[in-house]
Amino acid sequence: MDREEILEKSRQENQNRDEMEAYAFSKAGQRACAVGGLVCMVLILVETVRTGSMPLGAWVVYLSMTGTMLLTKYKHLKKRHELICGLIEIGLALMFLAMHITRLVRG
């Protein structure tokens, strides 16, 4: 493959992508996750203080968001700590989900 073929292939792959748009989308996702995490933390704090029990549903949402973000970062950056932390957070989310469902079933 010569230089022109490589350049043409690259143009085709990036035809509908704008670098600024990708950057903006990335920043929007990061901020959305941060705000969602903050809202979950407020809900956890308020419910724990008000009822004396830990709201597992909010933890499931928060850990699912951050775990997914870390696993996605690992997929693209191949940083091992992102994989380990992401798997731990998804594992905790699944454990809290099981505990939350158990609470609901027992009533």
C-alpha positions as CSV (number, residue, x, y, z in Angstrom):
1,M,0.0,0.0,0.0
2,D,1.5,3.3,-1.0
3,R,1.1,6.7,0.8
4,E,-1.9,7.8,-1.3
5,E,-3.9,4.6,-0.6
6,I,-3.2,4.9,3.2
7,L,-4.4,8.6,3.1
8,E,-7.5,7.7,1.2
9,K,-8.4,4.8,3.6
10,S,-7.9,7.2,6.5
11,R,-10.2,9.8,4.9
12,Q,-12.9,7.2,4.4
13,E,-12.6,5.9,8.0
14,N,-12.9,9.5,9.4
15,Q,-15.4,10.8,6.9
16,N,-18.2,11.5,9.3
17,R,-16.1,12.3,12.3
18,D,-15.0,15.7,13.4
19,E,-12.2,15.9,16.0
20,M,-13.9,18.8,17.8
21,E,-17.2,16.9,17.9
22,A,-15.5,13.8,19.3
23,Y,-13.7,15.9,22.0
24,A,-17.0,17.6,22.9
25,F,-18.8,14.2,23.1
26,S,-16.1,12.8,25.3
27,K,-16.2,15.9,27.7
28,A,-20.0,15.7,27.8
29,G,-19.8,12.0,28.8
30,Q,-17.3,12.7,31.5
31,R,-19.4,15.5,32.9
32,A,-22.6,13.5,32.7
33,C,-21.0,10.7,34.6
34,A,-19.6,13.1,37.3
35,V,-23.0,14.8,37.8
36,G,-24.7,11.4,37.9
37,G,-22.2,10.3,40.5
38,L,-22.7,13.4,42.5
39,V,-26.5,12.9,42.4
40,C,-26.2,9.3,43.5
41,M,-23.9,10.3,46.4
42,V,-26.4,12.9,47.6
43,L,-29.2,10.3,47.4
44,I,-27.1,7.8,49.3
45,L,-26.2,10.4,52.0
46,V,-29.8,11.7,52.4
47,E,-31.4,8.2,52.5
48,T,-28.8,6.9,54.9
49,V,-29.2,9.8,57.3
50,R,-33.0,9.8,57.0
51,T,-33.8,6.1,57.2
52,G,-30.6,4.6,58.8
53,S,-30.3,2.0,55.9
54,M,-28.0,2.0,52.9
55,P,-29.8,2.6,49.6
56,L,-28.3,-0.1,47.4
57,G,-30.1,1.0,44.3
58,A,-28.2,4.2,44.1
59,W,-24.9,2.3,44.6
60,V,-25.8,0.0,41.7
61,V,-26.3,3.0,39.4
62,Y,-23.2,4.8,40.5
63,L,-20.9,1.7,40.3
64,S,-22.4,0.7,37.0
65,M,-21.6,4.1,35.5
66,T,-18.1,4.4,36.8
67,G,-17.3,0.7,36.1
68,T,-18.5,1.0,32.5
69,M,-16.4,4.2,32.1
70,L,-13.3,2.5,33.4
71,L,-13.8,-0.6,31.2
72,T,-14.3,1.6,28.1
73,K,-11.1,3.5,28.9
74,Y,-9.3,0.2,29.3
75,K,-10.6,-0.9,25.9
76,H,-9.1,2.1,24.2
77,L,-6.0,2.8,26.4
78,K,-5.0,-0.7,27.5
79,K,-4.1,0.5,31.0
80,R,-4.3,-2.5,33.3
81,H,-5.4,-0.5,36.4
82,E,-8.5,0.7,34.5
83,L,-9.4,-3.0,33.8
84,I,-8.9,-4.1,37.4
85,C,-10.9,-1.1,38.9
86,G,-13.6,-1.4,36.3
87,L,-14.1,-5.2,37.0
88,I,-14.2,-4.5,40.7
89,E,-16.8,-1.8,40.3
90,I,-19.0,-3.9,38.0
91,G,-18.6,-6.8,40.5
92,L,-19.7,-4.6,43.4
93,A,-22.6,-3.3,41.3
94,L,-23.8,-6.8,40.6
95,M,-23.4,-7.7,44.3
96,F,-25.4,-4.7,45.4
97,L,-28.0,-5.4,42.8
98,A,-28.5,-8.9,44.1
99,M,-28.7,-7.5,47.7
100,H,-31.2,-4.8,46.5
101,I,-33.4,-7.4,44.8
102,T,-33.2,-9.6,47.9
103,R,-34.4,-6.7,50.1
104,L,-37.3,-6.1,47.7
105,V,-38.4,-9.7,47.7
106,R,-38.3,-10.0,51.5
107,G,-40.3,-6.8,51.8
